Amino acid sequence: MPIYVYNRHNEDHADDANNYVIMRPSVLGNPFTEKPLKGVRAVYRVRNRAEAISRYSSWFDLKYDTDASFRAVVDDIYAKYRKGEDVYLECCCKPNECHGDVIVSKLKSRLLKETMEKTMKGGEACR
């Protein structure tokens, strides 16, 4: 049940029902960039790519908690991932580090947390 972050210039999963565009201006696009704001669809300029990705992590959590359309897309992706379907996150950054890696990490953590909670409710404990 993998989630792939892929570069649209190197692969094409656009026709796959489980393909989600994560580039700006999509709902999952990163509003942070290290590039000058003129000519890009970002909202905030930061010092470098690492900071843009780091800030996206906090922004993701805030958006998930406050934006119903954002939450709906994330929950849709998660439901497919949880069912074991391949999910594709389309960007133009890979193989470089990308905010898509943050999305993948958050969804994997969510599944792990749910699995652990389910296991604990079932009476099984780690020894």
C-alpha positions as CSV (number, residue, x, y, z in Angstrom):
1,M,0.0,0.0,0.0
2,P,2.5,2.6,-1.1
3,I,2.1,6.3,-1.6
4,Y,4.4,7.5,-4.4
5,V,5.6,11.1,-4.8
6,Y,6.6,11.4,-8.4
7,N,7.9,14.0,-10.8
8,R,5.3,14.6,-13.6
9,H,8.2,15.3,-16.0
10,N,9.5,11.8,-15.6
11,E,6.4,9.7,-15.0
12,D,2.7,10.0,-15.9
13,H,0.0,8.7,-13.5
14,A,-2.4,11.6,-14.4
15,D,-5.1,9.2,-15.7
16,D,-5.0,7.0,-12.5
17,A,-8.0,7.6,-10.3
18,N,-5.6,7.7,-7.3
19,N,-3.5,10.5,-8.7
20,Y,-3.4,13.7,-6.7
21,V,-1.7,16.9,-7.9
22,I,0.2,18.5,-5.1
23,M,1.7,21.4,-6.9
24,R,0.6,24.9,-6.6
25,P,-2.2,26.1,-7.0
26,S,-3.8,22.7,-5.9
27,V,-5.3,22.5,-2.4
28,L,-2.2,20.5,-1.3
29,G,0.3,22.9,-2.8
30,N,3.0,24.3,-0.7
31,P,2.4,28.0,0.0
32,F,6.1,28.4,1.0
33,T,8.9,28.9,-1.5
34,E,12.5,29.9,-1.5
35,K,12.1,31.6,-4.9
36,P,11.0,35.2,-5.5
37,L,7.2,35.4,-5.1
38,K,6.8,37.1,-8.5
39,G,6.1,34.4,-11.0
40,V,5.3,31.7,-8.6
41,R,2.0,30.8,-6.9
42,A,3.4,30.7,-3.4
43,V,2.2,33.0,-0.7
44,Y,5.2,33.1,1.6
45,R,8.9,33.4,0.8
46,V,11.4,31.6,3.0
47,R,15.2,31.3,3.0
48,N,15.6,27.8,1.4
49,R,13.8,24.6,0.3
50,A,14.3,22.9,3.6
51,E,12.6,25.7,5.5
52,A,9.7,25.7,2.9
53,I,9.2,22.0,3.5
54,S,9.5,22.3,7.3
55,R,7.0,25.1,7.4
56,Y,4.6,23.1,5.2
57,S,4.4,20.4,8.0
58,S,3.0,22.9,10.5
59,W,0.8,24.5,7.8
60,F,-0.6,21.1,6.9
61,D,-1.7,20.4,10.5
62,L,-3.4,23.8,10.7
63,K,-5.1,23.4,7.3
64,Y,-6.3,19.9,8.2
65,D,-7.9,21.3,11.4
66,T,-9.5,24.4,9.9
67,D,-10.2,23.8,6.2
68,A,-12.9,21.3,5.3
69,S,-11.9,21.1,1.6
70,F,-8.3,20.4,2.5
71,R,-9.3,17.8,5.1
72,A,-11.6,16.1,2.5
73,V,-8.8,15.7,0.0
74,V,-6.4,14.4,2.7
75,D,-9.0,12.0,4.0
76,D,-9.8,10.7,0.5
77,I,-6.1,10.0,-0.1
78,Y,-5.8,8.4,3.3
79,A,-8.8,6.1,2.8
80,K,-7.3,4.8,-0.4
81,Y,-3.9,4.3,1.2
82,R,-5.5,2.6,4.2
83,K,-7.4,0.2,1.8
84,G,-4.0,-0.8,0.3
85,E,-4.4,1.0,-3.0
86,D,-1.4,2.7,-4.7
87,V,-1.6,6.4,-4.4
88,Y,0.3,8.9,-6.5
89,L,1.2,12.4,-5.5
90,E,2.1,14.4,-8.6
91,C,4.8,17.1,-8.2
92,C,7.6,18.6,-10.1
93,C,10.3,18.4,-7.4
94,K,11.3,14.7,-7.2
95,P,13.9,13.3,-6.9
96,N,14.6,16.4,-4.7
97,E,13.1,16.6,-1.2
98,C,9.5,17.8,-1.5
99,H,6.5,18.7,0.6
100,G,5.0,15.5,-0.8
101,D,7.3,13.7,1.5
102,V,5.6,15.5,4.4
103,I,2.2,14.4,3.2
104,V,3.4,10.8,2.9
105,S,5.0,10.9,6.4
106,K,1.8,12.3,8.0
107,L,-0.4,9.6,6.4
108,K,1.9,6.8,7.4
109,S,2.0,8.1,10.9
110,R,-1.8,8.3,11.0
111,L,-2.1,4.7,9.8
112,L,0.5,3.5,12.4
113,K,-1.4,5.4,15.2
114,E,-4.7,3.9,14.1
115,T,-3.2,0.4,14.0
116,M,-1.7,0.7,17.4
117,E,-4.9,2.0,18.9
118,K,-6.9,-0.8,17.3
119,T,-4.4,-3.3,18.7
120,M,-4.5,-1.9,22.2
121,K,-8.3,-1.9,22.1
122,G,-8.3,-5.5,21.1
123,G,-6.5,-6.3,24.4
124,E,-3.2,-7.1,22.9
125,A,-0.3,-5.3,24.6
126,C,3.4,-5.0,23.7
127,R,5.6,-7.1,25.8
